[in-house]
Amino acid sequence: MNRATQLADIQSRIATACSKAGKPRSAVTLLAVSKTFPLSDILEFYSYGQTAFGENYLQEALDKITQLADHPNAQTIAPNLQWHFIGPIQSNKTKPIAENFSWVHSVDRLKIAQRLSEQRPTTLPPLNVLVQINTSGEESKSGVHPEQAEDLCKQIHGLKNIALRGLMTIPSNTDNSNQLKAEFLKCKSIFDSLNSKGFGLDTLSMGMSADLELAIECGSSCVRVGSALFGARDYSK
Ligand SMILES: *Cc1c(COP(=O)(O)O)cnc(C)c1O
C-alpha cells in the first residue's frame, strides 16, 4: 500500500469506529507516530493532509525539527505541522521539549510539569499537556497511579505556561481485549471524574494501531497510530 492509501485506510477505521460509538467523526483526532521514520515521510503524510505528528525519542525528534526549520522552504512547506512529545521525559531534558513541541502526552510528575512551565517561551502559546495514567498497574510502566491523578492534575492546573488538556494512557502489552478495555475505561472514568469537578479537559489520548477501535469505543478522542501508517519500525538502523 502506498502512504496515501494507508492514511485513507486509518481515517476510514476511525470513521467507522466513531459511527459505531455514535460520535461525530470530529470527536477523534489522529496523531501520526513518526518515531524511527525520516522527515521526508512526515512531509509526505503532511501533503495528504495529516498535520499532527508524535515522537518518543527527544534527540531524534529534535533532529527532524531542526531539519524542517533549515529546509529551504521552511516557511511554506508545512506551516500547520504540530509536534507532540509522547515518550518518557527526563527532568534534565525538559527545556528542548518546552521550546519545540505544541503538546506533551507523557507528563507524570509535578517536577516535570513545573520545569516545562518555567521553560516554555512566553512568545509561544501555553504548552498543551496530558497527564499520563498508569492504568495497567505494572510497576515498570510510566504514568501516575490512578489514585494520585487528581492531586497531580490540581497542581498542574495552576501552572502558568501550561494548558492542562487531558489524560493519556498506554495499556498493558496484551491482545486480551477485555483487559485492554478495562484499562481504557479506567482512564475514561478518571477523565469524567475530573471533568465533573470542573477541570474542563477535552483530550483523552488512547489507542494505537492495533486497538484504536476499542479505544474509541471507550471514549478516546486522540488515537496515536504509528506502524499502521508508516509500516513496521526498524530499530537496528
Ligand atoms: C510507538 C507508540 C505508539 C504507536 O504505536 P503503533 O502500535 O505503532 O501504532 C503510540 N503511542 C506511544 C506512546 C508509542 O510509543
The ligand as an SDF file (V2000), in Angstrom:
LIG
                    3D

 15 15  0  0  0  0  0  0  0  0999 V2000
    5.1100    3.8780   19.3330 C   0  0  0  0  0  0  0  0  0  0  0  0
    3.9590    4.4460   20.0750 C   0  0  0  0  0  0  0  0  0  0  0  0
    2.6730    4.4960   19.5060 C   0  0  0  0  0  0  0  0  0  0  0  0
    2.3450    3.9090   18.1460 C   0  0  0  0  0  0  0  0  0  0  0  0
    2.2840    2.5130   18.2160 O   0  0  0  0  0  0  0  0  0  0  0  0
    1.8170    1.6320   16.9490 P   0  0  0  0  0  0  0  0  0  0  0  0
    1.4510    0.3400   17.5620 O   0  0  0  0  0  0  0  0  0  0  0  0
    2.9790    1.5650   16.0290 O   0  0  0  0  0  0  0  0  0  0  0  0
    0.6510    2.3150   16.3360 O   0  0  0  0  0  0  0  0  0  0  0  0
    1.6700    5.1180   20.2280 C   0  0  0  0  0  0  0  0  0  0  0  0
    1.8950    5.6430   21.4520 N   0  0  0  0  0  0  0  0  0  0  0  0
    3.1010    5.6060   22.0330 C   0  0  0  0  0  0  0  0  0  0  0  0
    3.2810    6.2350   23.3770 C   0  0  0  0  0  0  0  0  0  0  0  0
    4.1540    4.9970   21.3680 C   0  0  0  0  0  0  0  0  0  0  0  0
    5.3500    4.9460   21.9660 O   0  0  0  0  0  0  0  0  0  0  0  0
  1  2  1  0
  2  3  1  0
  2 14  2  0
  3  4  1  0
  3 10  2  0
  4  5  1  0
  5  6  1  0
  6  7  2  0
  6  8  1  0
  6  9  1  0
 10 11  1  0
 11 12  2  0
 12 13  1  0
 12 14  1  0
 14 15  1  0
M  END
$$$$
